[in-house]
Amino acid sequence: MKEINTEFGYADVAVFENEITEEKAVKIDFLYVNENCRKQGHGEEILKEAIEYAKGYNLPVYIVASELDEDVIELSDLVEFYENMGFEVEDANGESVVMLLN
């Protein structure tokens, strides 16, 4: 696992194996922006760096959108943010949305 760490926040990038298909993929996990740094473009910067690192594996790249705290961001807004960064919805269950990078 690789942690993309900046003074504004962090994201984790890890290779995993799908238990059903046994195929390997990369997951960008725990994208977090410090509270006093939100709404300033830092999340986009951190995610871009994580995406570039993840692409280096030449494997499918996933991210899961889930609403951890509705006071921070609504799930629909988070999905839209990830879509703007190049991800497409792969699966959704109401509480979380699995997204795949184009």
C-alpha positions in Angstrom: 0.0 0.0 0.0 1.2 3.5 -0.8 0.0 6.6 1.1 -0.3 9.8 -0.9 0.3 12.3 1.9 0.3 16.1 1.7 -0.1 18.9 4.2 -3.7 19.1 3.1 -4.8 15.5 3.4 -4.1 12.0 2.1 -5.2 9.0 0.1 -4.2 5.3 0.2 -3.6 3.3 -2.9 -3.4 -0.5 -2.7 -3.5 -3.5 -5.0 -6.1 -6.1 -4.2 -7.4 -9.3 -5.6 -11.1 -9.7 -6.3 -12.3 -12.6 -4.3 -14.9 -13.7 -6.9 -13.0 -13.2 -10.2 -9.5 -13.5 -8.7 -8.4 -10.6 -10.8 -6.1 -8.0 -9.5 -7.0 -4.3 -9.4 -6.0 -1.1 -7.7 -8.2 0.7 -5.1 -7.8 4.3 -4.1 -9.0 4.4 -0.5 -9.5 6.8 2.3 -9.3 10.1 0.3 -9.3 12.6 3.1 -8.9 16.4 3.1 -8.2 18.3 6.3 -11.3 20.2 7.5 -9.7 23.6 7.2 -8.4 22.8 3.6 -11.7 21.7 2.0 -13.3 23.5 -0.9 -9.9 24.7 -2.1 -9.0 22.1 -4.8 -6.8 20.0 -2.5 -8.9 16.9 -2.8 -8.6 17.1 -6.6 -4.8 17.5 -6.3 -4.5 14.5 -3.9 -6.8 12.3 -6.1 -4.8 13.2 -9.3 -1.6 12.1 -7.6 -3.2 8.9 -6.4 -4.6 8.2 -9.9 -1.2 8.7 -11.5 0.4 6.3 -9.0 -2.4 3.8 -9.4 -2.1 3.8 -13.3 1.5 2.7 -12.9 0.3 -0.8 -12.1 -1.5 -1.1 -15.4 -4.5 -2.6 -13.7 -8.2 -1.4 -13.4 -8.4 1.4 -10.8 -11.4 1.6 -8.4 -12.7 4.0 -5.9 -15.7 3.6 -3.6 -17.8 6.6 -2.8 -19.6 6.4 0.5 -21.2 9.0 2.7 -19.3 8.9 6.0 -20.5 12.2 7.2 -23.3 14.0 5.5 -22.1 17.3 7.0 -18.9 17.0 4.9 -20.3 16.0 1.5 -23.4 14.3 0.2 -23.0 11.0 -1.6 -24.4 12.4 -4.9 -21.8 15.2 -4.8 -19.0 12.8 -4.1 -20.0 10.6 -7.0 -20.2 13.7 -9.2 -16.7 14.7 -8.0 -15.3 11.3 -8.9 -17.1 11.3 -12.3 -15.4 14.6 -13.0 -12.1 13.0 -12.2 -12.7 10.2 -14.8 -14.5 7.5 -12.8 -17.7 5.8 -13.9 -20.3 4.1 -11.7 -19.8 0.3 -11.7 -22.2 -0.6 -8.9 -24.4 1.2 -6.4 -26.3 -0.1 -3.4 -27.6 3.2 -1.9 -25.0 3.5 0.8 -21.9 3.3 -1.4 -21.0 3.5 -5.0 -18.2 1.5 -6.6 -16.6 3.4 -9.4 -14.0 2.4 -12.1 -11.5 4.8 -13.7 -12.0 5.1 -17.5 
